Amino acid sequence: MTLIQATTPEHRALWDELLRSHPAGSGYLLSWYLEHQRLPRTEVEIWLFVRDGKAAAGAVLYCYSLPGGARICQVPSGPIARAGQHKCLGELVAAIRARATELGATLLQFEAFEPEVRDVLRDTFAGADVRDEPIWKMYHPTLWREYRVMLEGKTSETLLASFDTSTRRHLREAAKSDVDIRTITEDGDVATAYALWNAGAARTRYTIRTAENFQSLIRAMWRHDGGVLLVSYVEGQAAAFVHSVFHGQGSVYISGAHRPEVSSTFGARVLQYRAMCLALERGIRWYSLGGPATGGIREFKERFRPVLVDNMRFVTVLLKPLRAKLLKSIIGRTSWMHAAKRWVARKAK
């Protein structure tokens, strides 16, 4: 068995195949998606154990360079291993620790991993300064908690019947109205979706990808047949868009927005249902609506009657304990978090 860093298209393809076949695989960790991460001063690496031409186990390693010289390493939703290959996870974790140490990281944080991985991490880090909590909270590439609409064993009709009364009514009304749903397949139409997203971001003061980055991400998705971009039109006006990514076991809602003056959430509900149906046609088991959120967004998601999946599992290794404790006291302050997010927003544009 050979440990490699996936830097070639062939090696990245091995990682993507493992990710798609694994129950804990995340669309956010597909290699082509990672290539479009937009955080400044951030490096992303993929590490694999390869056996007989296949990835036996692997993990994604994020490394953030903070002002002042500190570095944070993070492994989201991993490591993962193919069935029957879990014995190599300890070696993989040890190799990741060595890599984080080589990078000069203050701490190494594993998060949102499978329950059985916790014992591997504890055994590997026996004697080290370890915390069962996240110290780095500014950015997490995957989902700590998520709402999933279960698709397995359903048809489009039984899926519709599983939603709440209001959503079923709206979707049936939409089917009888002039709501037009378009699957975007050309560059020129991507701008329409981005304009909706940009307008929504302006209303909520949310930082989004640049237009160029979004366009490039969608092109990569098309090349890999890895998802769908949908736009709804009401009375000829663009009303909402939804972008979702397929990753084998599941499909995840990546981004979306709607124009309240055109359709309130009417167009958005139709698009989410269409995205779920497209996933259903591929035999995908579940559709993730993302994190639970709060307020109106949470209420909107709950109308689809999702299941809450809790991935709140953490193991943080303090590679430089004194510096890590000082860093924790600083980044735990609300004022620092707000200042850091403003800095990232400026750099990401």
MARTIDO-440526 format. One record per residue (C-alpha): residue number from 1; x negated, y negated, z negated. Coordinates in Angstrom, 3 decimals. Example, Ala and Ser with C-alpha at 12.3 -4.5 7.8 and 13.67 -1.06 7.14 Angstrom:
2
+-----+----------+----------+----------+
:   i :        X :        Y :        Z :
+-----+----------+----------+----------+
:   1 :  -12.300 :    4.500 :   -7.800 :
:   2 :  -13.670 :    1.060 :   -7.140 :
+-----+----------+----------+----------+
END
This chain:
349
+-----+----------+----------+----------+
:   i :        X :        Y :        Z :
+-----+----------+----------+----------+
:   1 :    0.000 :    0.000 :    0.000 :
:   2 :   -1.375 :   -3.387 :    1.029 :
:   3 :   -0.734 :   -6.798 :   -0.528 :
:   4 :   -0.464 :   -9.566 :    2.074 :
:   5 :    0.603 :  -13.163 :    2.339 :
:   6 :    3.194 :  -13.378 :    5.113 :
:   7 :    1.682 :  -15.991 :    7.400 :
:   8 :    2.400 :  -14.447 :   10.813 :
:   9 :    5.756 :  -14.039 :   12.589 :
:  10 :    5.381 :  -10.265 :   12.289 :
:  11 :    4.861 :  -10.377 :    8.536 :
:  12 :    7.694 :  -12.867 :    8.049 :
:  13 :    9.960 :  -10.513 :    9.983 :
:  14 :    9.087 :   -7.762 :    7.483 :
:  15 :   10.108 :  -10.051 :    4.629 :
:  16 :   13.372 :  -11.045 :    6.301 :
:  17 :   14.267 :   -7.400 :    6.897 :
:  18 :   13.670 :   -6.583 :    3.219 :
:  19 :   15.677 :   -9.615 :    2.146 :
:  20 :   18.630 :   -8.748 :    4.383 :
:  21 :   18.716 :   -5.154 :    3.161 :
:  22 :   18.516 :   -6.006 :   -0.533 :
:  23 :   21.620 :   -6.593 :   -2.716 :
:  24 :   19.887 :   -9.559 :   -4.385 :
:  25 :   18.707 :  -11.096 :   -1.113 :
:  26 :   19.284 :  -14.820 :   -0.698 :
:  27 :   19.830 :  -16.773 :    2.501 :
:  28 :   17.800 :  -19.593 :    0.979 :
:  29 :   14.702 :  -17.364 :    1.082 :
:  30 :   14.782 :  -16.270 :    4.725 :
:  31 :   11.461 :  -17.196 :    6.300 :
:  32 :   12.962 :  -19.415 :    8.997 :
:  33 :   14.970 :  -21.277 :    6.364 :
:  34 :   11.918 :  -21.757 :    4.139 :
:  35 :   10.043 :  -23.319 :    7.042 :
:  36 :   12.498 :  -26.209 :    6.842 :
:  37 :   12.198 :  -26.965 :    3.129 :
:  38 :   11.843 :  -30.726 :    2.841 :
:  39 :   10.422 :  -31.415 :   -0.613 :
:  40 :    7.247 :  -33.504 :   -0.682 :
:  41 :    4.069 :  -32.096 :   -2.229 :
:  42 :    5.539 :  -28.591 :   -2.148 :
:  43 :    4.007 :  -25.426 :   -0.728 :
:  44 :    5.918 :  -22.197 :   -0.135 :
:  45 :    4.294 :  -18.779 :    0.213 :
:  46 :    5.712 :  -15.298 :    0.834 :
:  47 :    3.889 :  -12.332 :   -0.700 :
:  48 :    4.514 :   -8.707 :    0.280 :
:  49 :    3.452 :   -5.188 :   -0.506 :
:  50 :    3.526 :   -3.327 :    2.830 :
:  51 :    3.742 :    0.444 :    3.158 :
:  52 :    4.159 :    2.424 :    6.396 :
:  53 :    4.904 :   -0.711 :    8.381 :
:  54 :    7.675 :   -1.936 :    6.065 :
:  55 :    7.832 :   -4.378 :    3.188 :
:  56 :    8.120 :   -2.307 :    0.013 :
:  57 :    8.402 :   -5.333 :   -2.266 :
:  58 :    8.043 :   -9.071 :   -2.019 :
:  59 :    8.599 :  -12.497 :   -3.499 :
:  60 :    8.608 :  -16.160 :   -2.562 :
:  61 :    6.270 :  -18.465 :   -4.471 :
:  62 :    6.984 :  -22.200 :   -4.648 :
:  63 :    4.204 :  -24.507 :   -5.827 :
:  64 :    4.999 :  -28.118 :   -6.763 :
:  65 :    2.218 :  -30.688 :   -7.133 :
:  66 :    3.309 :  -33.310 :   -9.655 :
:  67 :    1.956 :  -36.822 :  -10.141 :
:  68 :   -0.985 :  -36.664 :  -12.530 :
:  69 :   -2.377 :  -33.432 :  -11.121 :
:  70 :   -0.113 :  -30.870 :  -12.787 :
:  71 :    1.208 :  -27.954 :  -10.752 :
:  72 :    4.290 :  -25.811 :  -11.289 :
:  73 :    4.737 :  -22.369 :   -9.712 :
:  74 :    8.168 :  -20.815 :   -9.356 :
:  75 :    9.521 :  -17.485 :   -8.067 :
:  76 :   13.243 :  -17.816 :   -7.221 :
:  77 :   15.534 :  -14.769 :   -7.052 :
:  78 :   12.700 :  -12.319 :   -7.231 :
:  79 :   10.624 :  -10.339 :   -6.985 :
:  80 :   12.632 :   -7.723 :   -5.102 :
:  81 :   11.746 :   -4.170 :   -4.072 :
:  82 :   13.123 :   -1.626 :   -1.674 :
:  83 :   14.981 :    1.327 :   -3.222 :
:  84 :   12.473 :    3.791 :   -4.630 :
:  85 :    9.624 :    1.254 :   -4.587 :
:  86 :   10.167 :   -0.488 :   -7.928 :
:  87 :    6.937 :    0.908 :   -9.380 :
:  88 :    4.928 :   -1.596 :   -7.351 :
:  89 :    6.751 :   -4.601 :   -8.844 :
:  90 :    4.329 :   -4.787 :  -11.759 :
:  91 :    1.380 :   -5.037 :   -9.373 :
:  92 :    3.179 :   -7.670 :   -7.328 :
:  93 :    3.970 :   -9.749 :  -10.416 :
:  94 :    0.346 :   -9.509 :  -11.564 :
:  95 :   -0.819 :  -10.632 :   -8.117 :
:  96 :    1.555 :  -13.604 :   -8.207 :
:  97 :    0.247 :  -14.570 :  -11.630 :
:  98 :   -3.306 :  -14.416 :  -10.281 :
:  99 :   -2.288 :  -16.607 :   -7.348 :
: 100 :   -0.611 :  -19.159 :   -9.635 :
: 101 :   -3.746 :  -19.236 :  -11.783 :
: 102 :   -5.867 :  -19.725 :   -8.666 :
: 103 :   -3.657 :  -22.678 :   -7.700 :
: 104 :   -4.243 :  -24.214 :  -11.125 :
: 105 :   -0.595 :  -23.990 :  -12.180 :
: 106 :    0.424 :  -25.084 :  -15.653 :
: 107 :    3.252 :  -22.571 :  -15.741 :
: 108 :    4.796 :  -19.809 :  -13.656 :
: 109 :    8.584 :  -19.535 :  -13.779 :
: 110 :   10.600 :  -16.532 :  -12.569 :
: 111 :   14.327 :  -17.160 :  -12.252 :
: 112 :   17.638 :  -15.665 :  -11.083 :
: 113 :   16.145 :  -12.180 :  -10.745 :
: 114 :   17.888 :   -8.809 :  -11.096 :
: 115 :   18.472 :   -7.647 :  -14.693 :
: 116 :   16.070 :   -4.692 :  -14.410 :
: 117 :   13.215 :   -6.983 :  -13.348 :
: 118 :   13.117 :   -8.562 :  -16.802 :
: 119 :   11.439 :   -5.484 :  -18.306 :
: 120 :    8.830 :   -5.486 :  -15.536 :
: 121 :    8.036 :   -9.127 :  -16.263 :
: 122 :    7.850 :   -8.608 :  -20.016 :
: 123 :    5.570 :   -5.585 :  -19.645 :
: 124 :    3.303 :   -7.361 :  -17.174 :
: 125 :    3.014 :  -10.462 :  -19.355 :
: 126 :    2.645 :   -8.651 :  -22.674 :
: 127 :    0.444 :  -10.764 :  -24.931 :
: 128 :    0.886 :  -13.924 :  -22.858 :
: 129 :    2.730 :  -17.048 :  -23.976 :
: 130 :    6.163 :  -16.370 :  -22.453 :
: 131 :    9.550 :  -18.091 :  -22.743 :
: 132 :   12.960 :  -16.681 :  -21.788 :
: 133 :   14.079 :  -20.088 :  -20.581 :
: 134 :   13.497 :  -22.406 :  -17.636 :
: 135 :   11.072 :  -25.231 :  -18.298 :
: 136 :   11.106 :  -26.470 :  -14.710 :
: 137 :   14.688 :  -27.610 :  -13.977 :
: 138 :   14.235 :  -30.328 :  -11.402 :
: 139 :   14.701 :  -28.045 :   -8.407 :
: 140 :   15.758 :  -24.433 :   -7.992 :
: 141 :   15.715 :  -23.104 :   -4.414 :
: 142 :   18.391 :  -20.448 :   -4.970 :
: 143 :   21.502 :  -20.271 :   -7.137 :
: 144 :   21.487 :  -19.758 :  -10.904 :
: 145 :   25.263 :  -19.341 :  -10.866 :
: 146 :   27.507 :  -19.005 :   -7.844 :
: 147 :   31.089 :  -18.532 :   -6.752 :
: 148 :   31.492 :  -15.536 :   -4.440 :
: 149 :   34.576 :  -14.664 :   -2.441 :
: 150 :   34.542 :  -10.884 :   -2.104 :
: 151 :   35.093 :   -9.726 :    1.486 :
: 152 :   34.418 :   -6.003 :    1.340 :
: 153 :   37.460 :   -3.894 :    2.186 :
: 154 :   39.526 :   -6.891 :    3.289 :
: 155 :   41.015 :   -8.052 :    6.566 :
: 156 :   41.531 :  -11.683 :    7.522 :
: 157 :   45.155 :  -11.315 :    6.381 :
: 158 :   44.408 :   -9.756 :    2.990 :
: 159 :   41.627 :  -12.297 :    2.498 :
: 160 :   44.122 :  -15.101 :    3.078 :
: 161 :   46.551 :  -13.458 :    0.669 :
: 162 :   43.879 :  -13.518 :   -2.064 :
: 163 :   43.713 :  -17.345 :   -2.116 :
: 164 :   45.894 :  -19.517 :   -4.317 :
: 165 :   49.348 :  -20.608 :   -3.155 :
: 166 :   48.315 :  -24.124 :   -2.155 :
: 167 :   45.415 :  -22.932 :   -0.005 :
: 168 :   47.526 :  -20.269 :    1.699 :
: 169 :   50.148 :  -22.881 :    2.525 :
: 170 :   47.600 :  -25.335 :    3.922 :
: 171 :   45.967 :  -22.668 :    6.070 :
: 172 :   49.290 :  -21.495 :    7.483 :
: 173 :   50.256 :  -25.084 :    8.250 :
: 174 :   46.908 :  -25.603 :    9.949 :
: 175 :   47.497 :  -22.568 :   12.149 :
: 176 :   50.691 :  -24.213 :   13.428 :
: 177 :   49.189 :  -27.683 :   13.848 :
: 178 :   46.677 :  -29.248 :   16.203 :
: 179 :   43.633 :  -28.575 :   13.993 :
: 180 :   40.857 :  -27.620 :   16.382 :
: 181 :   37.929 :  -25.567 :   15.065 :
: 182 :   34.762 :  -25.522 :   17.128 :
: 183 :   31.701 :  -23.338 :   16.726 :
: 184 :   28.744 :  -25.582 :   17.496 :
: 185 :   26.261 :  -24.041 :   19.918 :
: 186 :   24.616 :  -27.061 :   21.557 :
: 187 :   22.253 :  -29.749 :   20.309 :
: 188 :   24.495 :  -32.642 :   21.238 :
: 189 :   27.311 :  -31.479 :   18.972 :
: 190 :   25.039 :  -31.092 :   15.934 :
: 191 :   25.010 :  -34.891 :   15.660 :
: 192 :   28.757 :  -34.847 :   14.975 :
: 193 :   28.279 :  -32.558 :   11.978 :
: 194 :   25.366 :  -34.635 :   10.734 :
: 195 :   27.381 :  -37.853 :   10.983 :
: 196 :   30.047 :  -36.288 :    8.742 :
: 197 :   27.376 :  -35.182 :    6.274 :
: 198 :   25.667 :  -38.562 :    6.302 :
: 199 :   28.950 :  -40.359 :    5.619 :
: 200 :   29.720 :  -37.992 :    2.753 :
: 201 :   26.247 :  -38.491 :    1.297 :
: 202 :   26.700 :  -42.262 :    1.403 :
: 203 :   29.962 :  -41.965 :   -0.541 :
: 204 :   28.475 :  -39.741 :   -3.237 :
: 205 :   24.889 :  -41.093 :   -3.233 :
: 206 :   23.520 :  -37.686 :   -2.365 :
: 207 :   20.196 :  -37.232 :   -0.558 :
: 208 :   20.446 :  -35.002 :    2.506 :
: 209 :   18.043 :  -33.706 :    5.128 :
: 210 :   16.897 :  -36.005 :    7.877 :
: 211 :   18.718 :  -35.679 :   11.187 :
: 212 :   15.591 :  -34.198 :   12.774 :
: 213 :   15.175 :  -31.605 :   10.023 :
: 214 :   18.848 :  -30.627 :   10.206 :
: 215 :   18.695 :  -30.277 :   13.986 :
: 216 :   15.567 :  -28.135 :   13.727 :
: 217 :   17.138 :  -25.933 :   11.037 :
: 218 :   20.247 :  -25.336 :   13.145 :
: 219 :   18.115 :  -24.440 :   16.164 :
: 220 :   16.183 :  -21.931 :   14.047 :
: 221 :   19.484 :  -20.471 :   12.860 :
: 222 :   20.644 :  -20.053 :   16.460 :
: 223 :   17.384 :  -18.354 :   17.459 :
: 224 :   17.743 :  -15.833 :   14.641 :
: 225 :   21.523 :  -15.429 :   14.993 :
: 226 :   21.436 :  -16.281 :   11.317 :
: 227 :   24.567 :  -18.275 :   10.634 :
: 228 :   27.202 :  -20.618 :   11.944 :
: 229 :   27.919 :  -24.338 :   12.212 :
: 230 :   31.616 :  -25.208 :   12.426 :
: 231 :   33.375 :  -28.539 :   12.941 :
: 232 :   37.119 :  -29.141 :   12.628 :
: 233 :   39.015 :  -31.824 :   14.512 :
: 234 :   42.377 :  -33.293 :   13.516 :
: 235 :   44.207 :  -35.301 :   16.161 :
: 236 :   40.998 :  -35.473 :   18.144 :
: 237 :   38.887 :  -36.839 :   15.276 :
: 238 :   36.052 :  -34.944 :   13.616 :
: 239 :   37.424 :  -34.058 :   10.184 :
: 240 :   34.931 :  -31.727 :    8.497 :
: 241 :   31.973 :  -29.424 :    9.015 :
: 242 :   30.632 :  -26.279 :    7.362 :
: 243 :   27.188 :  -24.725 :    7.739 :
: 244 :   26.719 :  -21.177 :    6.452 :
: 245 :   23.877 :  -18.666 :    6.719 :
: 246 :   24.130 :  -14.877 :    7.062 :
: 247 :   21.613 :  -12.744 :    5.181 :
: 248 :   22.649 :   -9.123 :    5.380 :
: 249 :   24.672 :   -8.431 :    2.246 :
: 250 :   26.185 :  -11.895 :    2.058 :
: 251 :   26.833 :  -15.216 :    3.687 :
: 252 :   26.138 :  -18.469 :    1.865 :
: 253 :   27.678 :  -21.896 :    2.335 :
: 254 :   24.714 :  -24.223 :    2.805 :
: 255 :   26.237 :  -27.629 :    3.454 :
: 256 :   29.421 :  -29.362 :    4.470 :
: 257 :   31.431 :  -32.567 :    4.279 :
: 258 :   34.799 :  -33.968 :    5.267 :
: 259 :   36.367 :  -37.316 :    6.105 :
: 260 :   39.063 :  -38.004 :    3.483 :
: 261 :   40.772 :  -40.576 :    5.684 :
: 262 :   41.312 :  -37.954 :    8.392 :
: 263 :   42.380 :  -34.827 :    6.545 :
: 264 :   41.584 :  -34.927 :    2.832 :
: 265 :   40.399 :  -31.330 :    2.192 :
: 266 :   42.684 :  -29.895 :    4.875 :
: 267 :   39.992 :  -29.537 :    7.528 :
: 268 :   37.448 :  -28.250 :    5.007 :
: 269 :   39.707 :  -25.419 :    3.814 :
: 270 :   40.281 :  -24.251 :    7.362 :
: 271 :   36.543 :  -24.202 :    8.026 :
: 272 :   35.682 :  -22.267 :    4.889 :
: 273 :   38.285 :  -19.665 :    5.778 :
: 274 :   36.937 :  -19.411 :    9.335 :
: 275 :   33.375 :  -19.031 :    8.023 :
: 276 :   34.562 :  -16.234 :    5.721 :
: 277 :   36.334 :  -14.495 :    8.602 :
: 278 :   33.204 :  -14.670 :   10.767 :
: 279 :   31.223 :  -13.084 :    7.932 :
: 280 :   33.950 :  -10.459 :    7.571 :
: 281 :   33.630 :   -9.574 :   11.262 :
: 282 :   29.944 :   -8.815 :   10.674 :
: 283 :   30.692 :   -6.430 :    7.835 :
: 284 :   29.259 :   -8.842 :    5.266 :
: 285 :   30.309 :   -8.014 :    1.710 :
: 286 :   30.719 :  -11.469 :    0.185 :
: 287 :   30.758 :  -15.176 :    0.938 :
: 288 :   29.062 :  -17.563 :   -1.468 :
: 289 :   30.621 :  -20.972 :   -1.997 :
: 290 :   27.492 :  -22.051 :   -3.862 :
: 291 :   27.360 :  -23.206 :   -7.453 :
: 292 :   30.514 :  -23.816 :   -9.513 :
: 293 :   29.960 :  -27.616 :   -9.513 :
: 294 :   32.363 :  -29.872 :  -11.419 :
: 295 :   35.478 :  -31.961 :  -10.907 :
: 296 :   37.221 :  -31.902 :   -7.562 :
: 297 :   34.555 :  -29.780 :   -5.870 :
: 298 :   34.941 :  -27.066 :   -8.490 :
: 299 :   38.728 :  -27.198 :   -8.143 :
: 300 :   38.415 :  -26.924 :   -4.355 :
: 301 :   36.215 :  -23.819 :   -4.626 :
: 302 :   38.393 :  -22.151 :   -7.239 :
: 303 :   41.375 :  -22.283 :   -4.895 :
: 304 :   39.695 :  -19.480 :   -2.919 :
: 305 :   39.809 :  -17.295 :   -6.056 :
: 306 :   36.075 :  -16.525 :   -6.162 :
: 307 :   34.182 :  -14.386 :   -8.651 :
: 308 :   31.600 :  -16.179 :  -10.791 :
: 309 :   28.214 :  -14.440 :  -10.510 :
: 310 :   25.818 :  -15.394 :  -13.283 :
: 311 :   22.128 :  -15.203 :  -12.348 :
: 312 :   20.939 :  -17.127 :  -15.424 :
: 313 :   17.850 :  -15.038 :  -16.161 :
: 314 :   14.451 :  -16.634 :  -16.723 :
: 315 :   10.923 :  -15.708 :  -17.691 :
: 316 :    8.405 :  -18.543 :  -17.850 :
: 317 :    4.710 :  -17.846 :  -18.395 :
: 318 :    2.706 :  -20.697 :  -19.886 :
: 319 :   -0.586 :  -20.385 :  -18.027 :
: 320 :   -1.921 :  -23.501 :  -19.746 :
: 321 :    0.093 :  -23.479 :  -22.993 :
: 322 :   -0.865 :  -26.875 :  -24.426 :
: 323 :   -0.373 :  -28.666 :  -21.135 :
: 324 :    2.867 :  -26.765 :  -20.492 :
: 325 :    4.323 :  -27.815 :  -23.844 :
: 326 :    3.394 :  -31.429 :  -23.178 :
: 327 :    4.905 :  -31.188 :  -19.706 :
: 328 :    8.101 :  -29.715 :  -21.144 :
: 329 :    8.483 :  -32.644 :  -23.525 :
: 330 :    8.096 :  -35.082 :  -20.626 :
: 331 :   10.247 :  -33.455 :  -17.948 :
: 332 :   12.951 :  -32.735 :  -20.496 :
: 333 :   13.672 :  -36.443 :  -20.772 :
: 334 :   16.655 :  -37.647 :  -18.793 :
: 335 :   14.878 :  -40.860 :  -17.796 :
: 336 :   11.961 :  -38.868 :  -16.335 :
: 337 :   14.319 :  -36.596 :  -14.409 :
: 338 :   16.155 :  -39.555 :  -12.880 :
: 339 :   12.892 :  -41.273 :  -11.947 :
: 340 :   11.493 :  -38.072 :  -10.436 :
: 341 :   14.617 :  -37.445 :   -8.373 :
: 342 :   14.520 :  -40.997 :   -7.030 :
: 343 :   10.873 :  -40.481 :   -6.079 :
: 344 :   11.672 :  -37.204 :   -4.312 :
: 345 :   14.604 :  -38.795 :   -2.491 :
: 346 :   12.354 :  -41.549 :   -1.136 :
: 347 :    9.639 :  -39.113 :   -0.066 :
: 348 :   12.098 :  -36.658 :    1.508 :
: 349 :   13.560 :  -39.214 :    3.897 :
+-----+----------+----------+----------+
END
